[in-house]
Amino acid sequence: DPTVKKLEAMAAAMFGKEAGLFVVSGTMANQVAIMALTQPGDEVLVGEKSHIFNLEAGGLAAISGVQSRVIPTDEKLFDPSIIESLIRPRGVQSPRTSVLCLENTYDLNRGIPITPEHQLTLADLAHKHGLAVYLDGARIFNAAVALRAPLTEFARGIDALQFCLTKGLAAPFGSLLLGTKEFIDRARWVRQRLGGGMRQAGFMAAAGIVALETMIDRMAEDHANAKRLAQGLAAIDESLANPDNTLTNIVYVEFAAFGLTAEQVAAQLLQRGI
Ligand SMILES: *Cc1c(COP(=O)(O)O)cnc(C)c1O
């Protein structure tokens, strides 16, 4: 479909990559990417709070037949020395460590933006050991807007990445997987295997084009609203939210000091028509 091709080319150009592939969801993009980059029995390095490890129904094992090795993190960043310690030397008894999976913004509960410089440090390290580097950039536009850095910076040193049209960009459907032409050719074949090939998808791609053309600049408004909400909550009680940690569009609210669960708070708000 010509509109799908237009969206794929547009997305690739925005990130300075050779080619793009329109897929159903961020989860499908992640799973297609790993299947295209690995062989069964490989090991992939994944963040302990990452979407690909926690929220994809065990897809890495079930679909690609790879084993996951978890990178422990402090709240924000992967430590290069920890990553280096997790990369296995090649050997007749060892699984092959083949992909480093990054995520930006990181940690679904908090939406922490990671600088392109830090990504590049980690990518250089992975490449030195012969790994491919994959970036789950479902929320990469939030990172770019929050850090005021160009999108192409976030693609530097990254072999393949995906972003979601359906998060802050507010389109009804789809994600884009980006990389070299060779990678995307293989990913297109894997997408077919997973039942993700599409026919008259142009009208869904058109919504994606509108999202890319009109929504990115408005993300700053989301971030400002999130900050304002966190500040308002913190003004009620400091333990409720931390505006300094509200860096993108996710507000993390903690009711423990009030002895209330989130469900109880939601029920009480509903009673008051909120
Ligand atoms: C939402 C999200 C995904 C998955 O996207 P879906 O379209 O819901 O499948 C993957 N990774 C991250 C970081 C996300 O925020």
Ligand as a Chemical Component Dictionary entry (heavy atoms), coordinates in Angstrom:
data_LIG
# 
_chem_comp.id                   LIG 
_chem_comp.type                 NON-POLYMER 
_chem_comp.pdbx_formal_charge   0 
_chem_comp.three_letter_code    LIG 
# 
loop_
_chem_comp_atom.comp_id 
_chem_comp_atom.atom_id 
_chem_comp_atom.alt_atom_id 
_chem_comp_atom.type_symbol 
_chem_comp_atom.charge 
_chem_comp_atom.model_Cartn_x 
_chem_comp_atom.model_Cartn_y 
_chem_comp_atom.model_Cartn_z 
_chem_comp_atom.pdbx_ordinal 
LIG C1 C1 C 0 3.907 0.256  25.172 1  
LIG C2 C2 C 0 5.285 -0.260 25.097 2  
LIG C3 C3 C 0 5.576 -1.415 24.356 3  
LIG C4 C4 C 0 4.529 -2.259 23.678 4  
LIG O1 O1 O 0 3.720 -1.605 22.793 5  
LIG P1 P1 P 0 2.264 -2.211 22.449 6  
LIG O2 O2 O 0 1.869 -1.410 21.252 7  
LIG O3 O3 O 0 1.421 -1.995 23.655 8  
LIG O4 O4 O 0 2.447 -3.646 22.136 9  
LIG C5 C5 C 0 6.882 -1.845 24.320 10 
LIG N1 N1 N 0 7.852 -1.183 24.967 11 
LIG C6 C6 C 0 7.618 -0.076 25.683 12 
LIG C7 C7 C 0 8.749 0.622  26.348 13 
LIG C8 C8 C 0 6.320 0.426  25.776 14 
LIG O5 O5 O 0 6.085 1.539  26.483 15 
# 
loop_
_chem_comp_bond.comp_id 
_chem_comp_bond.atom_id_1 
_chem_comp_bond.atom_id_2 
_chem_comp_bond.value_order 
_chem_comp_bond.pdbx_ordinal 
LIG C1 C2 SING 1  
LIG C2 C3 SING 2  
LIG C2 C8 DOUB 3  
LIG C3 C4 SING 4  
LIG C3 C5 DOUB 5  
LIG C4 O1 SING 6  
LIG O1 P1 SING 7  
LIG P1 O2 DOUB 8  
LIG P1 O3 SING 9  
LIG P1 O4 SING 10 
LIG C5 N1 SING 11 
LIG N1 C6 DOUB 12 
LIG C6 C7 SING 13 
LIG C6 C8 SING 14 
LIG C8 O5 SING 15 
# 
